[in-house]
């Protein structure tokens, strides 16, 4: 009698769909949680949560300035589990930004962005931007004071982009200011266009990873034995999913999604702040010329991220966090330097006289744009030269240290903008903001 093989059993398994996302057998060494922390799978699960909860919320939401706020109130006060449903949608959206961002950092710190995974990295960047845009377009939908003015501030940043900025802003808003066309545009983008784009890109992203052989394997683990995806990998993914769901449900049960008073276009709060993920850019705008804060610096960082897989490296060791002990030491020093330098920069920028007042005849493009940009970029370049030479870092470790400095700097700018900016965007202690 013919005996079914393990492969034949898996073909008939109800887990067949899952097995399409993974090779049927994986190296045992790739099952370590510390290699990926399950971040990619968590991001996919959070997207599913977003789609399901978003569809349920859509049944009770009316995308108009007159009814949007009332529909949220009705959802929270009159429908059984309505508030919990909105809380789950809100907190899973925020968690998705963090998880996707951390997933990208994991790829960098394990050097998993090089060929043949370069396109996976680039499409991962596109997915990160779509996740942020999904959060941003959904931010306006409650139509309260917080969301209305946050979107007003955030979209005003677009007008500083040269040539096309104002046209892009008006196309997004559907006019000169936030109103009914804006709510319609954001609703359609949030519930239709962006999810569709994410599904397409996620499918291609998963296919590229599957084509590259799944999770990257370190050179030292090349001879690791192969094990069946089910139960070894599937069971671990199930546990990670349960833990994530428990965390989301617990957070949604304890913390309500914010909802302020109804949006009032005639009354601007002081200060009016952008959503938290754009607060770093709003903080940069205080210290740099708008052209540099909103366009040159972000575009430079994005271009460098896209170019990253094509940088010729002097090592081929992938799949290892930070590659070496010296890489870990340099990463710690870079983290401290990024935090300290940014705090000093913000403090000096606040204490020193305004260059525009000292040199009124000189264009602000130089005094608050090019000059501080060169000082900051030069400081980072000198520090990177020192640390690369001191620790004899290879190119991958140098890149990782630079990434840490940039992430630490943006974190300080974001925290400063959220907690330390009060009326008139002046620096205050958090308990006074």
SULSULCOR-V185281 format. One record per residue. N is the residue number from 0. BURIAL is + if it has 24 or more other C-alpha atoms within 12 Angstrom, else -. Layout:
N_BURIAL, N_BURIAL
This chain:
0_-, 1_-, 2_-, 3_-, 4_-, 5_-, 6_-, 7_-, 8_-, 9_-, 10_-, 11_-, 12_-, 13_-, 14_-, 15_-, 16_-, 17_-, 18_+, 19_+, 20_+, 21_+, 22_+, 23_+, 24_+, 25_+, 26_+, 27_+, 28_+, 29_+, 30_+, 31_-, 32_-, 33_-, 34_+, 35_+, 36_+, 37_+, 38_+, 39_+, 40_+, 41_+, 42_+, 43_+, 44_+, 45_+, 46_+, 47_+, 48_+, 49_+, 50_+, 51_-, 52_+, 53_+, 54_-, 55_-, 56_+, 57_+, 58_-, 59_+, 60_+, 61_+, 62_+, 63_+, 64_+, 65_-, 66_-, 67_+, 68_+, 69_+, 70_+, 71_+, 72_+, 73_-, 74_+, 75_+, 76_-, 77_-, 78_-, 79_-, 80_-, 81_+, 82_+, 83_+, 84_+, 85_+, 86_+, 87_+, 88_+, 89_+, 90_+, 91_+, 92_+, 93_+, 94_+, 95_+, 96_+, 97_+, 98_+, 99_+, 100_+, 101_+, 102_+, 103_+, 104_+, 105_+, 106_+, 107_+, 108_+, 109_+, 110_+, 111_+, 112_+, 113_+, 114_-, 115_-, 116_+, 117_+, 118_+, 119_+, 120_+, 121_+, 122_+, 123_+, 124_+, 125_+, 126_+, 127_+, 128_+, 129_+, 130_+, 131_+, 132_+, 133_+, 134_+, 135_+, 136_+, 137_+, 138_+, 139_+, 140_+, 141_+, 142_+, 143_+, 144_+, 145_+, 146_+, 147_+, 148_+, 149_+, 150_+, 151_+, 152_+, 153_+, 154_+, 155_+, 156_+, 157_+, 158_+, 159_+, 160_+, 161_-, 162_-, 163_-, 164_-, 165_-, 166_-, 167_-, 168_+, 169_-, 170_-, 171_+, 172_+, 173_-, 174_-, 175_-, 176_+, 177_+, 178_+, 179_+, 180_-, 181_+, 182_+, 183_+, 184_+, 185_+, 186_+, 187_-, 188_+, 189_+, 190_+, 191_-, 192_-, 193_+, 194_+, 195_-, 196_+, 197_+, 198_-, 199_-, 200_+, 201_+, 202_-, 203_-, 204_+, 205_+, 206_-, 207_+, 208_+, 209_+, 210_-, 211_-, 212_-, 213_+, 214_+, 215_+, 216_+, 217_+, 218_-, 219_-, 220_-, 221_-, 222_-, 223_-, 224_-, 225_-, 226_-, 227_-, 228_+, 229_+, 230_-, 231_-, 232_+, 233_+, 234_-, 235_-, 236_+, 237_-, 238_-, 239_+, 240_+, 241_-, 242_-, 243_+, 244_+, 245_-, 246_-, 247_+, 248_+, 249_-, 250_+, 251_+, 252_-, 253_-, 254_-, 255_-, 256_+, 257_-, 258_+, 259_-, 260_-, 261_+, 262_+, 263_-, 264_-, 265_-, 266_-, 267_-, 268_+, 269_-, 270_+, 271_+, 272_+, 273_+, 274_+, 275_+, 276_+, 277_+, 278_+, 279_+, 280_+, 281_+, 282_+, 283_+, 284_+, 285_+, 286_+, 287_+, 288_+, 289_+, 290_+, 291_+, 292_+, 293_+, 294_+, 295_+, 296_+, 297_-, 298_-, 299_-, 300_-, 301_-, 302_-, 303_-, 304_+, 305_-, 306_-, 307_+, 308_+, 309_-, 310_-, 311_-, 312_-, 313_-, 314_-, 315_-, 316_+, 317_+, 318_+, 319_+, 320_+, 321_+, 322_+, 323_+, 324_-, 325_+, 326_+, 327_-, 328_+, 329_+, 330_+, 331_+, 332_+, 333_+, 334_+, 335_-, 336_+, 337_+, 338_+, 339_-, 340_+, 341_+, 342_+, 343_-, 344_+, 345_+, 346_-, 347_-, 348_+, 349_-, 350_-, 351_-, 352_-, 353_-, 354_+, 355_-, 356_-, 357_-, 358_-, 359_-, 360_-, 361_-, 362_-, 363_+, 364_-, 365_-, 366_+, 367_+, 368_+, 369_+, 370_-, 371_+, 372_+, 373_-, 374_-, 375_+, 376_-, 377_-, 378_-, 379_+, 380_-, 381_-, 382_+, 383_+, 384_-, 385_-, 386_+, 387_+, 388_-, 389_-, 390_+, 391_-, 392_+, 393_+, 394_+, 395_+, 396_+, 397_+, 398_+, 399_+, 400_+, 401_+, 402_+, 403_+, 404_+, 405_+, 406_+, 407_+, 408_+, 409_+, 410_+, 411_+, 412_+, 413_+, 414_+, 415_+, 416_+, 417_+, 418_+, 419_+, 420_+, 421_-, 422_-, 423_-, 424_+, 425_+, 426_+, 427_-, 428_-, 429_-, 430_-, 431_-, 432_-
